Structures are given as C-alpha cells and as structure tokens.
Amino acid sequence: MKPIENEIHYGHEVRKKLEERGMTVAEFARRIHCSRNNVYNIFNREFMDVGLLKQISFVLDYDFIHEI
C-alpha cells in the first residue's frame, strides 16, 4: 500500500517543535517521564497514542491534536 503524500509524521513534528522550543532531549525525556532512548523512538513514530500526544502537547505547549 502506498502512503498518502500529505500524511503527517507525528514523530518528526514533535522533534521539530522540540528544537523550536530549544529544549534538550534529556529535558524533554524527564518531563514526559521516559528515557532518552524512548524519546528517539518517539521521533521515529509516524503515528502516536492520543494519551502520549496530549502529554507531549502539554510539555511543548503546542496542541498537536488540533493543529496538525
């Protein structure tokens, strides 16, 4: 099955917003209560659990659920 071209990759969007905020991966990991390795796994996720996305939205002060 061929992917939809305009489909959003949530992990890439999270990483982009993290960099815009100037937050380190270590700080982000601490705030979402996970390891740095898990954060890098999040960056690679095309899709994400809504609960995790809400937590990330709170930490990065960006509403991923409604803005993307």
Residue, then its C-alpha position, 0 to 999 in steps of 0.5 A: m500500500k502506498p502512503i498518502e503524500n500529505e500524511i503527517h509524521y507525528g514523530h518528526e513534528v514533535r522533534k521539530k517543535l522540540e528544537e523550536r522550543g530549544m529544549t534538550v532531549a534529556e529535558f524533554a525525556r524527564r518531563i514526559h517521564c521516559s528515557r532518552n532512548n524512548v524519546y528517539n523512538i518517539f521521533n521515529r513514530e509516524f503515528m502516536d497514542v492520543g494519551l502520549l500526544k496530549q502529554i507531549s502537547f502539554v510539555l511543548d505547549y503546542d496542541f498537536i491534536h488540533e493543529i496538525 
